[in-house]
Amino acid sequence: MRLTVIGCSGSIPGPESPASCYLLEAEGFRLLVDLGNGAIGALQRHASLYEIDAVCLSHLHADHCLDLCPYWVARNYGPDGAYPPIPVYGPEGTASRMAQAYGLDENPGMTRAFSFATLAPGTCQIGPFDVTLARMNHPVETFGFRFRCGNRSVAYSADTGESPALVELARGADLLLCEATFLTMPGLPPDLHLTARQAAEHAARASAAQLVLTHLPPWNDPARTTEEAAEVAFGGTIVRATSGQSFDLR
């Protein structure tokens, strides 16, 4: 299994990275996990737009889904004409929301390029990945994921405040890709995002082998993010995500 960080900027694209987007590959299958604003450009450094097999959207905030709009253009008006639809997994209402985002009539909306499937807590199969889903602690319906292929697993927090469900998703995972939007300070809003320290605490409670900090707003001090996470007694390695970075899990 291979994970490539396409975008890891939190809330908005930054000068060094698009918003959230991750390419997960195994057994020749390419899955995009989130497709935030700015990601479709950076994605093309790592994969052809016409060799993606499926898209999985954790929630419908723009920094996690909005580049489905230019992807719809690419799949409808590519050099060889329209391409066959690929699956897009997302929360309830994804097809309608994305049609509205591009100003399309909801029927057919984007369905000539994408076949939409509604996510729910539990388990499902996406290509070679056994996927476990749980709702996260965020103002809109948001799913965290655990992707398993063979004996390797990656957990992804999406956006969340503190969440026991995230700890269970990440239990014993080879890698936890976890949001670290906030730096520790007084008056942070609850049930919205994690600090880097809280991300490391979740990884420690889950006994994950590696923590990759992501969803990093461009206005934060990257060194402080790393320092806060390192203050936690976590037995695994901690990495701050950067666009273009890959992790091979063998």
C-alpha positions in Angstrom: 0.0 0.0 0.0 1.3 3.5 -0.9 0.0 6.8 0.5 0.9 10.0 -1.3 0.0 13.4 0.1 -1.4 15.5 -2.7 -2.6 18.3 -0.4 -2.3 18.9 3.3 -3.1 22.5 3.8 -5.9 23.1 6.4 -9.1 25.1 5.6 -7.6 26.9 2.5 -4.9 26.1 0.0 -1.5 27.4 1.1 1.6 28.6 -0.9 3.2 25.2 -0.5 0.2 22.8 -0.7 -3.3 22.5 -1.9 -6.1 21.7 0.5 -6.8 18.1 1.6 -6.2 15.3 -0.9 -4.5 11.9 -0.6 -3.7 9.2 -3.1 -3.9 5.7 -1.8 -2.7 2.9 -4.1 -2.6 -0.9 -3.8 -2.7 -3.7 -6.3 -2.9 -1.3 -9.2 -5.9 0.5 -7.8 -5.8 4.3 -7.3 -8.2 5.8 -4.7 -8.4 9.6 -4.0 -9.3 10.3 -0.5 -10.7 13.9 -0.4 -10.3 16.4 -3.2 -10.0 19.8 -1.7 -9.5 23.1 -3.6 -6.3 23.3 -5.6 -5.6 19.5 -5.4 -6.4 18.6 -9.0 -3.3 20.4 -10.3 -0.9 18.9 -7.9 -2.5 15.4 -8.4 -1.2 15.4 -12.0 2.4 15.3 -10.8 1.6 11.8 -9.4 -1.1 10.2 -11.5 -3.1 10.8 -14.7 -6.5 12.2 -14.2 -7.8 9.3 -16.3 -6.2 6.6 -14.2 -8.0 7.2 -10.9 -10.4 4.4 -10.0 -12.5 6.0 -7.3 -12.9 9.0 -5.1 -13.9 9.0 -1.4 -15.0 12.3 0.2 -14.9 12.5 4.0 -17.3 15.5 4.1 -18.7 18.3 2.1 -16.6 21.3 3.3 -15.0 23.0 0.3 -11.4 22.3 1.4 -12.2 18.5 1.1 -14.4 18.3 -1.9 -14.4 21.3 -4.2 -12.0 20.1 -6.8 -14.5 17.5 -7.8 -15.7 20.4 -10.0 -12.6 20.7 -12.2 -12.3 16.9 -12.2 -15.8 16.7 -13.6 -14.6 19.0 -16.4 -11.6 16.8 -17.1 -13.6 13.6 -17.3 -16.3 15.2 -19.5 -14.1 17.2 -21.9 -10.8 15.3 -22.0 -8.8 14.9 -25.2 -10.5 11.7 -26.1 -14.0 12.9 -25.2 -16.0 11.8 -22.1 -14.6 9.1 -19.9 -16.7 6.4 -18.3 -18.0 7.4 -14.8 -16.0 6.3 -11.7 -17.4 5.9 -8.2 -17.5 8.8 -5.8 -18.3 7.8 -2.2 -19.5 10.6 0.0 -21.9 11.7 2.7 -25.6 11.9 2.0 -26.3 14.7 -0.5 -22.9 14.7 -2.2 -24.3 14.5 -5.8 -26.7 17.4 -5.2 -24.1 19.6 -3.4 -21.5 19.1 -6.1 -24.0 19.9 -8.9 -24.9 23.1 -7.0 -21.2 24.0 -6.6 -20.7 24.0 -10.4 -24.1 25.6 -11.1 -25.5 22.4 -12.8 -29.0 21.2 -12.9 -29.2 18.4 -10.3 -30.5 16.1 -13.0 -28.1 14.9 -14.4 -25.7 17.0 -12.4 -22.3 15.3 -12.5 -23.6 11.8 -13.0 -22.2 11.4 -16.5 -18.7 11.5 -15.0 -19.3 10.1 -11.5 -21.5 7.4 -10.0 -22.3 8.6 -6.5 -22.6 6.2 -3.5 -23.6 7.3 0.0 -21.3 6.4 2.9 -22.6 5.1 6.2 -20.8 3.9 9.4 -19.7 0.3 9.3 -17.7 -1.4 6.6 -17.5 -1.5 2.8 -15.2 -2.6 0.0 -13.5 -0.1 -2.3 -11.3 -1.8 -4.8 -8.8 -3.9 -2.8 -9.4 -1.9 0.4 -11.4 -3.1 3.3 -12.8 0.2 4.6 -14.1 0.8 8.1 -16.0 4.1 8.6 -17.1 6.0 11.7 -18.6 9.5 12.2 -16.2 12.1 13.4 -16.8 15.1 15.7 -17.3 17.9 13.3 -20.2 20.3 12.6 -21.3 18.5 9.4 -21.6 14.8 8.7 -17.9 13.7 8.5 -16.4 10.3 8.2 -13.1 9.0 9.4 -11.7 5.9 7.7 -9.5 2.9 8.2 -8.2 1.4 4.9 -6.8 -2.1 5.1 -5.2 -4.1 2.3 -3.5 -7.4 3.2 -1.9 -6.9 6.6 -1.3 -3.1 6.3 -3.7 -0.3 7.4 -4.0 3.4 7.2 -6.4 5.4 9.3 -7.6 8.9 8.4 -9.2 11.4 10.8 -10.7 13.7 8.2 -11.8 16.8 10.2 -12.7 16.2 13.9 -12.6 17.4 17.4 -11.6 15.0 20.1 -13.1 11.6 19.2 -13.1 8.1 20.9 -14.3 6.8 17.5 -11.0 8.0 15.9 -9.0 6.1 18.5 -10.9 2.9 17.6 -10.4 3.4 13.9 -6.7 3.9 14.4 -6.2 1.0 16.8 -2.9 -0.6 15.9 -2.8 1.1 12.4 0.5 1.2 10.6 -0.1 4.9 9.9 -2.6 7.5 11.3 -3.1 10.5 9.0 -4.5 12.9 11.5 -5.6 16.5 11.3 -3.7 19.0 13.5 -5.4 22.3 12.6 -4.9 24.1 15.9 -2.0 25.2 18.0 -2.7 25.1 21.7 -4.1 28.4 23.0 -7.0 29.5 25.2 -10.5 29.7 23.9 -10.3 27.1 21.1 -13.8 26.1 19.9 -14.8 22.6 20.9 -15.9 19.8 18.5 -14.3 21.2 15.5 -10.6 20.4 15.1 -7.6 18.9 16.9 -4.4 20.5 18.1 -1.2 18.8 17.2 -0.9 17.7 20.8 -4.4 16.2 20.7 -3.5 14.4 17.4 -0.5 12.8 19.1 -2.6 11.8 22.1 -5.1 10.1 19.9 -2.3 8.2 18.1 -0.8 7.2 21.5 -4.1 5.9 22.8 -4.6 3.9 19.5 -1.0 2.5 19.6 -0.6 3.5 16.0 2.9 2.9 14.6 3.3 6.3 12.8 1.5 9.6 13.0 1.4 12.0 10.0 0.1 15.4 10.9 -2.0 17.0 8.3 -4.7 19.7 7.6 -2.1 22.3 8.5 -3.3 25.9 8.0 -0.7 28.1 6.2 -0.9 30.7 9.0 0.4 28.3 11.7 4.1 28.0 12.6 5.1 24.5 11.3 7.8 24.2 14.0 5.3 24.7 16.8 3.0 22.1 15.3 5.8 19.5 15.4 7.0 20.6 18.9 3.5 20.3 20.4 3.0 16.8 19.0 6.5 15.7 20.2 5.5 16.7 23.8 3.2 13.6 24.0 4.6 10.3 25.1 3.9 8.5 21.8 6.0 5.4 21.0 5.8 5.8 17.2 7.3 8.2 14.7 5.8 11.7 14.1 5.9 13.3 10.6 4.5 16.6 9.5 2.9 16.1 6.1 4.1 18.0 3.0 2.6 18.0 -0.5 4.3 15.3 -2.6 5.4 13.1 0.3 4.8 9.4 -0.1 4.7 6.5 2.5 5.2 2.9 1.4 3.7 0.4 3.7 5.1 -3.1 3.0 
